[in-house]
């Protein structure tokens, strides 16, 4: 049976010293507990690469470099996509970054359109780019990370948790970090350490995900936040 946010409330309430998870006194169920749990799900999805849509046919348009991931179901991109992982046409296309492409191939933007791709690169969580432009539309096969929750706020306790059971303890941990950080002082300092434990366990879970390319995400917290490269196993 699928786990819902309601199943995580008791654990979260205990972590922030609330007695009644369904009617918390010091916190808002609708505007703090549930959003914090959903935020923890997003963090888990990004770090571990779960909630994937794989082998999706996408019609790449001609004479186009930058392609939106949002509201682009007309070309085959699923709703709720937050990151592109892989692209094949039909064989795997090299994944790079915008900076690396500019360093290795100066003036790549002016390359003539071709029948096949040499590389592609992500642009945050909203777009991706291809090099060179295509001379005619081509159907590529892509894999994506999809948003674990695709409904707007206010959230309800009936929202399903589309993650493996190994995440059951981690999601309340991540949510408690968000809540305790609001209290400042010693609570916030302890929350920073818990955040490191939370991310560390997520990184361990990422070893079990079947991914082939590399991603760049932050694995730090607070003032130390920075970008680092994580190799996908």
One Martini backbone bead per residue (centre of mass of N, CA, C, O) as a GRO file, in nm:
protein
  233
    1UNK     BB    1   0.097   0.036   0.021
    2UNK     BB    2   0.082   0.357  -0.004
    3UNK     BB    3   0.244   0.630   0.097
    4UNK     BB    4   0.173   0.908   0.299
    5UNK     BB    5   0.191   1.197   0.472
    6UNK     BB    6   0.034   1.084   0.717
    7UNK     BB    7   0.263   0.862   0.788
    8UNK     BB    8   0.484   1.110   0.875
    9UNK     BB    9   0.376   1.289   1.114
   10UNK     BB   10   0.467   1.153   1.379
   11UNK     BB   11   0.768   1.178   1.333
   12UNK     BB   12   0.780   1.485   1.295
   13UNK     BB   13   0.650   1.571   1.563
   14UNK     BB   14   0.872   1.444   1.746
   15UNK     BB   15   1.112   1.627   1.632
   16UNK     BB   16   0.928   1.906   1.731
   17UNK     BB   17   0.755   1.863   1.993
   18UNK     BB   18   0.477   1.720   1.916
   19UNK     BB   19   0.181   1.551   2.007
   20UNK     BB   20  -0.015   1.638   1.754
   21UNK     BB   21   0.002   1.583   1.418
   22UNK     BB   22  -0.301   1.688   1.330
   23UNK     BB   23  -0.280   1.927   1.585
   24UNK     BB   24  -0.075   2.146   1.607
   25UNK     BB   25   0.041   2.414   1.810
   26UNK     BB   26   0.325   2.549   1.689
   27UNK     BB   27   0.226   2.436   1.416
   28UNK     BB   28   0.142   2.406   1.076
   29UNK     BB   29   0.007   2.171   0.886
   30UNK     BB   30  -0.041   2.322   0.606
   31UNK     BB   31   0.219   2.553   0.622
   32UNK     BB   32   0.458   2.340   0.738
   33UNK     BB   33   0.456   2.033   0.746
   34UNK     BB   34   0.382   1.964   0.446
   35UNK     BB   35   0.592   2.142   0.294
   36UNK     BB   36   0.842   2.009   0.429
   37UNK     BB   37   0.793   1.725   0.313
   38UNK     BB   38   0.797   1.805   0.014
   39UNK     BB   39   1.082   1.926   0.014
   40UNK     BB   40   1.218   1.656   0.091
   41UNK     BB   41   1.136   1.512  -0.169
   42UNK     BB   42   1.288   1.692  -0.364
   43UNK     BB   43   1.566   1.644  -0.248
   44UNK     BB   44   1.567   1.336  -0.293
   45UNK     BB   45   1.527   1.341  -0.602
   46UNK     BB   46   1.789   1.504  -0.673
   47UNK     BB   47   2.010   1.331  -0.528
   48UNK     BB   48   1.906   1.025  -0.633
   49UNK     BB   49   1.708   1.006  -0.899
   50UNK     BB   50   1.426   0.975  -0.854
   51UNK     BB   51   1.151   0.987  -1.025
   52UNK     BB   52   1.135   0.849  -1.322
   53UNK     BB   53   1.149   0.909  -1.678
   54UNK     BB   54   1.174   0.661  -1.928
   55UNK     BB   55   1.193   0.636  -2.258
   56UNK     BB   56   1.128   0.924  -2.399
   57UNK     BB   57   0.979   1.061  -2.663
   58UNK     BB   58   1.142   1.337  -2.839
   59UNK     BB   59   1.078   1.625  -3.034
   60UNK     BB   60   1.325   1.780  -3.196
   61UNK     BB   61   1.375   2.077  -3.315
   62UNK     BB   62   1.449   2.286  -3.555
   63UNK     BB   63   1.653   2.552  -3.521
   64UNK     BB   64   1.737   2.470  -3.208
   65UNK     BB   65   1.887   2.507  -2.881
   66UNK     BB   66   1.656   2.579  -2.674
   67UNK     BB   67   1.470   2.373  -2.435
   68UNK     BB   68   1.186   2.325  -2.271
   69UNK     BB   69   1.053   2.159  -1.972
   70UNK     BB   70   0.809   2.348  -1.970
   71UNK     BB   71   0.521   2.318  -2.116
   72UNK     BB   72   0.617   2.051  -2.338
   73UNK     BB   73   0.417   1.809  -2.436
   74UNK     BB   74   0.410   1.835  -2.751
   75UNK     BB   75   0.715   1.685  -2.767
   76UNK     BB   76   0.703   1.474  -2.488
   77UNK     BB   77   0.730   1.618  -2.225
   78UNK     BB   78   0.665   1.571  -1.920
   79UNK     BB   79   0.499   1.649  -1.659
   80UNK     BB   80   0.709   1.775  -1.399
   81UNK     BB   81   0.982   1.839  -1.493
   82UNK     BB   82   1.331   1.900  -1.340
   83UNK     BB   83   1.521   1.694  -1.516
   84UNK     BB   84   1.774   1.600  -1.726
   85UNK     BB   85   1.973   1.299  -1.798
   86UNK     BB   86   1.915   1.176  -2.096
   87UNK     BB   87   2.040   1.122  -2.447
   88UNK     BB   88   1.913   0.968  -2.752
   89UNK     BB   89   2.028   0.931  -3.130
   90UNK     BB   90   2.010   0.646  -3.050
   91UNK     BB   91   2.262   0.716  -2.919
   92UNK     BB   92   2.450   0.835  -2.695
   93UNK     BB   93   2.479   1.164  -2.580
   94UNK     BB   94   2.682   1.396  -2.485
   95UNK     BB   95   2.734   1.531  -2.169
   96UNK     BB   96   2.735   1.874  -2.071
   97UNK     BB   97   2.828   2.213  -2.056
   98UNK     BB   98   2.817   2.535  -2.135
   99UNK     BB   99   3.113   2.599  -2.063
  100UNK     BB  100   3.256   2.356  -2.193
  101UNK     BB  101   3.161   2.415  -2.480
  102UNK     BB  102   3.298   2.697  -2.498
  103UNK     BB  103   3.592   2.596  -2.442
  104UNK     BB  104   3.610   2.371  -2.677
  105UNK     BB  105   3.380   2.539  -2.872
  106UNK     BB  106   3.417   2.809  -3.012
  107UNK     BB  107   3.127   2.921  -3.164
  108UNK     BB  108   2.893   2.701  -3.154
  109UNK     BB  109   2.639   2.881  -3.220
  110UNK     BB  110   2.738   2.892  -3.549
  111UNK     BB  111   2.665   2.626  -3.628
  112UNK     BB  112   2.555   2.418  -3.846
  113UNK     BB  113   2.313   2.238  -3.920
  114UNK     BB  114   2.222   1.896  -3.842
  115UNK     BB  115   2.130   1.548  -3.825
  116UNK     BB  116   2.310   1.544  -3.559
  117UNK     BB  117   2.441   1.503  -3.244
  118UNK     BB  118   2.713   1.585  -3.005
  119UNK     BB  119   2.548   1.749  -2.775
  120UNK     BB  120   2.438   1.816  -2.431
  121UNK     BB  121   2.266   2.053  -2.196
  122UNK     BB  122   2.193   2.177  -1.900
  123UNK     BB  123   1.941   2.431  -1.760
  124UNK     BB  124   1.875   2.358  -1.494
  125UNK     BB  125   1.504   2.326  -1.433
  126UNK     BB  126   1.397   2.442  -1.746
  127UNK     BB  127   1.637   2.348  -1.945
  128UNK     BB  128   1.788   2.261  -2.268
  129UNK     BB  129   2.068   2.181  -2.482
  130UNK     BB  130   2.194   2.175  -2.826
  131UNK     BB  131   2.463   2.011  -3.031
  132UNK     BB  132   2.368   2.103  -3.283
  133UNK     BB  133   2.154   2.201  -3.474
  134UNK     BB  134   1.879   2.098  -3.649
  135UNK     BB  135   1.768   2.047  -3.981
  136UNK     BB  136   1.559   1.844  -3.851
  137UNK     BB  137   1.343   1.674  -3.703
  138UNK     BB  138   1.396   1.473  -3.397
  139UNK     BB  139   1.382   1.162  -3.236
  140UNK     BB  140   1.432   1.125  -2.899
  141UNK     BB  141   1.571   0.967  -2.607
  142UNK     BB  142   1.456   1.026  -2.268
  143UNK     BB  143   1.552   1.121  -1.934
  144UNK     BB  144   1.385   1.191  -1.611
  145UNK     BB  145   1.309   1.407  -1.356
  146UNK     BB  146   1.028   1.400  -1.145
  147UNK     BB  147   0.800   1.534  -0.975
  148UNK     BB  148   0.661   1.416  -0.674
  149UNK     BB  149   0.479   1.688  -0.692
  150UNK     BB  150   0.175   1.813  -0.892
  151UNK     BB  151   0.057   2.008  -0.670
  152UNK     BB  152  -0.074   2.263  -0.520
  153UNK     BB  153  -0.117   2.473  -0.291
  154UNK     BB  154  -0.254   2.317  -0.053
  155UNK     BB  155  -0.174   2.049   0.112
  156UNK     BB  156  -0.227   1.703   0.176
  157UNK     BB  157  -0.228   1.394   0.349
  158UNK     BB  158  -0.294   1.223   0.066
  159UNK     BB  159  -0.024   1.239  -0.042
  160UNK     BB  160   0.193   1.069  -0.218
  161UNK     BB  161   0.491   0.860  -0.190
  162UNK     BB  162   0.726   0.813  -0.470
  163UNK     BB  163   0.907   0.633  -0.274
  164UNK     BB  164   1.096   0.445  -0.115
  165UNK     BB  165   1.104   0.299   0.199
  166UNK     BB  166   1.391   0.419   0.271
  167UNK     BB  167   1.255   0.725   0.305
  168UNK     BB  168   1.072   0.736   0.560
  169UNK     BB  169   1.287   0.860   0.770
  170UNK     BB  170   1.408   1.103   0.598
  171UNK     BB  171   1.175   1.304   0.554
  172UNK     BB  172   1.133   1.400   0.850
  173UNK     BB  173   1.421   1.497   0.882
  174UNK     BB  174   1.415   1.718   0.662
  175UNK     BB  175   1.167   1.871   0.774
  176UNK     BB  176   1.288   1.939   1.056
  177UNK     BB  177   1.507   2.124   0.955
  178UNK     BB  178   1.324   2.347   0.847
  179UNK     BB  179   1.180   2.408   1.118
  180UNK     BB  180   1.430   2.448   1.315
  181UNK     BB  181   1.558   2.690   1.158
  182UNK     BB  182   1.341   2.903   1.262
  183UNK     BB  183   1.451   2.915   1.576
  184UNK     BB  184   1.728   2.933   1.603
  185UNK     BB  185   2.008   2.894   1.742
  186UNK     BB  186   2.046   2.582   1.862
  187UNK     BB  187   1.844   2.457   1.665
  188UNK     BB  188   1.992   2.543   1.403
  189UNK     BB  189   2.260   2.400   1.462
  190UNK     BB  190   2.142   2.115   1.477
  191UNK     BB  191   2.012   2.118   1.194
  192UNK     BB  192   2.276   2.126   1.033
  193UNK     BB  193   2.366   1.839   1.116
  194UNK     BB  194   2.116   1.688   1.015
  195UNK     BB  195   2.152   1.769   0.721
  196UNK     BB  196   2.410   1.610   0.674
  197UNK     BB  197   2.280   1.334   0.733
  198UNK     BB  198   2.063   1.346   0.520
  199UNK     BB  199   2.249   1.376   0.270
  200UNK     BB  200   2.426   1.127   0.326
  201UNK     BB  201   2.194   0.917   0.294
  202UNK     BB  202   2.118   0.997   0.008
  203UNK     BB  203   2.389   0.931  -0.122
  204UNK     BB  204   2.372   0.630  -0.055
  205UNK     BB  205   2.108   0.578  -0.218
  206UNK     BB  206   2.225   0.662  -0.502
  207UNK     BB  207   2.383   0.388  -0.553
  208UNK     BB  208   2.096   0.240  -0.643
  209UNK     BB  209   2.091   0.397  -0.895
  210UNK     BB  210   2.020   0.395  -1.250
  211UNK     BB  211   2.295   0.573  -1.371
  212UNK     BB  212   2.524   0.734  -1.624
  213UNK     BB  213   2.559   1.019  -1.549
  214UNK     BB  214   2.625   1.352  -1.462
  215UNK     BB  215   2.595   1.574  -1.183
  216UNK     BB  216   2.505   1.909  -1.049
  217UNK     BB  217   2.512   1.958  -0.700
  218UNK     BB  218   2.438   2.031  -0.385
  219UNK     BB  219   2.596   1.921  -0.046
  220UNK     BB  220   2.515   2.165   0.123
  221UNK     BB  221   2.481   2.417   0.395
  222UNK     BB  222   2.426   2.726   0.383
  223UNK     BB  223   2.717   2.902   0.369
  224UNK     BB  224   2.854   2.631   0.226
  225UNK     BB  225   2.726   2.651  -0.033
  226UNK     BB  226   2.782   2.442  -0.326
  227UNK     BB  227   2.930   2.312  -0.611
  228UNK     BB  228   2.930   1.963  -0.706
  229UNK     BB  229   3.053   1.662  -0.818
  230UNK     BB  230   2.856   1.373  -0.917
  231UNK     BB  231   2.881   1.042  -0.961
  232UNK     BB  232   2.721   0.812  -1.150
  233UNK     BB  233   2.645   0.459  -1.110
   0.00000   0.00000   0.00000
